[in-house]
Amino acid sequence: MNSLSAILVGVLFAAGLYMLLRRSIVKVIIGLALLSHSVNLLLFTAAGLRRQPPPILPEGGGVPAGPMVDPVPQALILTAIVISFGVLAFAVVLIHRAYGTVGTDDLDELDRTDT
């Protein structure tokens, strides 16, 4: 399972980097989304999947019995999802505005906005 997830993370990273190197802005946004998804999957894979109880202390403040699952990777992934959604939303709005001004989505054409 971990090797399959590692291969999937590598493929998503490679596809995201390939899309970032394209000339179209829309493809750059897709590459940015793929990179953010691959980072989330990397964090999830590195943390591992364990079937253990959540880290909730019993009433009275005693020491919890047995091993518990670590909530930090889940919190990191949730935070990364929220941040990547905000970055993607900002990038889509920025690209929509640039496309409306310049009239093209080619990155080489965007340096001619002075006319």
N, C-alpha and C positions, 0 to 999 in steps of 0.2 A: 504494500500500500504506500509506504514512504517513497519507494523508488519510482512508482508511477506518479505520485504527486511531485516529486523532484523533476521528473521529465516534463510534466505538464507546466511547471513553473519555468523551466528553461525554454520551452516552446513559446510560452506567453511573453517572456522577456525578449526573446529573439524577434517575435512578430511585432511587439511593441516598439523595439528599437528600429526595425525595418520601416515601420509606418512613420516613425518620427523623422526619418531621413528622406521622406518623400517630399515633393514640391507642393502638393495640395494642402491647404490648411485643414480641410476636413479630415484628411488622412492623418495629419499631425494630432488632431483631437482624438481620433480613434486609437492612435498609438499611445497617447497619454492615458486613455482609459484602460488599455491593455496592460500598461505598466503598473497602474494602480491596482488592478485586479491580481496581477502576478505577485505583487508585494504582499497583498492580503493573504493569498494562498501560501506564500512562503512563510509568513508568520504562523499561519494555522498548521502547516506541515512541521515546522520546527518545534512547535509546542506539543504536538502529538495529540492523539485522541485517547482519552482515558475515561473509563466508566467508573467514576468515583463520586461520592456525594459532594455537594457544594460546600464551600468553607463558611458555614454558618455555625457560630458558637451556640452551645446549648444554654438554656435559661439557667442563670446562677453564675455564669462566668467560668465554668469548669473547662478543663482541657478537652478538646474534641478527640474522640476515639477514632483511631485508624487514619489512613492516608486520605487526603482530600485533593481535589483538582485545583490547579492554579488559575485564578481568574484574570491574571495580568494579560496573557495573550489575547483573550477575548476582548478585554477593554481596549487594547492597542488596535485590534482589527476594527472594532466599532468606531474608534476615533479616526482611524485612517479612512474608513468609508465615508464618514461625514466630511472630512477635510477634502478628500478627492472629489466628492460630489460638489462642494463649493468651488473648487478650482476648475472643474469641468464646466460648471454653469457660468462662471466668469469668462472662461475661454470661449464658450459658445456665443455669449453676448458680445464679446470683443470681436470675434471673427465676423459675426453678423453685421456689426457696425462697420468694420473694415471692408467687407464685401459691398455694403451699401455705398460706401464712399468711393472706393476704387473701381468696383465693378468686376473684379476677378478674384479667384481664390488661389492663384499662383503666387508662391512666395517671392519669386524673382520679379514679379510685377509690382510688388508692394513698395519698392523703393522709389517708384515714380509717382508719389503722391503730391509732389510740389507743383504740378502743372495746374 
